[in-house]
Amino acid sequence: MQQKILFLDFDGPLHPTSAIQGLHSAPDERIFSARNLFCWAHHLETIFTSLPETQRQNTLIAAHSSWRRLAGLSQPLIRQYLGPNLGRQYIGMTRPDLPRWESIQDMCNRGGFENFLIVDDAVEEFPADLPQLVVCDPLLGLSDHKVQNAIREWMASGEIPGEREKKQRRLVSAS
C-alpha cells in the first residue's frame, strides 16, 4: 500500500490563530498550556485511532506551518506537542525558505509522495481549486466535522474528498 502524507498547518487547524499572537520562538510547556496550543489535535488523533492499523501506518504527517520558521523549534518538540499517536507518524516540516505550496510540492517530489492532503486555513497560499486542499475555519479548525470527515474519507479510501463525486458526475454527463 502506497504511503500518503497529510500536510498540516498548525495555526487555524490545530488551535485558533489568536493563540499564537506575539509568539516569536518555540513555546515552552508553560506557554503551550496557557495558550491552549494544539487544542484540536485530539480530533485528528481520534480519526487516526479509529482506522485500521495499516491505514494509520501508511499515513504520515508533515507540517507546512509558519512554525517552521520559529527559532528553537525541534522535531522532538513537535512530536511531543502532537502526542504519542500522531507524533509517531510525524516526519518533519517542509522547507522554511519556500512558500507553503511550493514547500509541499518540494517534499512530495523529494519523498515520492503522490497521494497527499493539505489542511490549512489560508486558502490564498494555494492555487485556486486545488483538490487536495481542505480549507478550515480558523475559529473551528479540526473541531469542524466537515474537516474531520474529509480527512477520514481520504485516510480510509485514499481518494481526495469530493473526487469520487466529480468522477461520477463526469461519467453521467458523458453517457
Secondary structure as GFF3:
##gff-version 3
##sequence-region A 1 175
A	DSSP	beta_strand	4	8	.	.	.	ID=ss1
A	DSSP	three_ten_helix	17	20	.	.	.	ID=ss2
A	DSSP	alpha_helix	29	34	.	.	.	ID=ss3
A	DSSP	alpha_helix	41	50	.	.	.	ID=ss4
A	DSSP	alpha_helix	53	57	.	.	.	ID=ss5
A	DSSP	beta_strand	59	63	.	.	.	ID=ss6
A	DSSP	three_ten_helix	66	69	.	.	.	ID=ss7
A	DSSP	alpha_helix	75	82	.	.	.	ID=ss8
A	DSSP	alpha_helix	84	89	.	.	.	ID=ss9
A	DSSP	beta_strand	90	93	.	.	.	ID=ss10
A	DSSP	alpha_helix	100	111	.	.	.	ID=ss11
A	DSSP	beta_strand	115	120	.	.	.	ID=ss12
A	DSSP	three_ten_helix	123	125	.	.	.	ID=ss13
A	DSSP	beta_strand	133	135	.	.	.	ID=ss14
A	DSSP	three_ten_helix	141	143	.	.	.	ID=ss15
A	DSSP	alpha_helix	145	157	.	.	.	ID=ss16
A	DSSP	alpha_helix	163	174	.	.	.	ID=ss17
###
